[in-house]
Amino acid sequence: MAKFEECLQRLEKIVQELEKGEVPLEKSLTLFEEGMNLSSACRKELEQAEGKVEILLKKNGKLQAEPYESVAEKASARR
């Protein structure tokens, strides 16, 4: 998966293209689907970054990175 910044740039281009209103319906649907996938990927990456920051802050100032587990990963691990 591309880096967060690359996903965000592509998402911005998709929004600009859709806002012009010059894209045929079929292409609009394809772009919309791609945009939704990129949005989801960006959101996941932001959640992981937030989780890492929280872990670091809980270490009493000791900057020690730990692997981050998302809420969904924790839930599936409990099953």
Buried (B, 14 or more C-beta within 10 A) or exposed (E): EEEBEEBBEBBEEBEEBBEEEEBEEEEBEEBBEEBEEBBEBBEBBEBBEEBBEEBBEEEEEEEEEEEBBEEEEEEEEEE
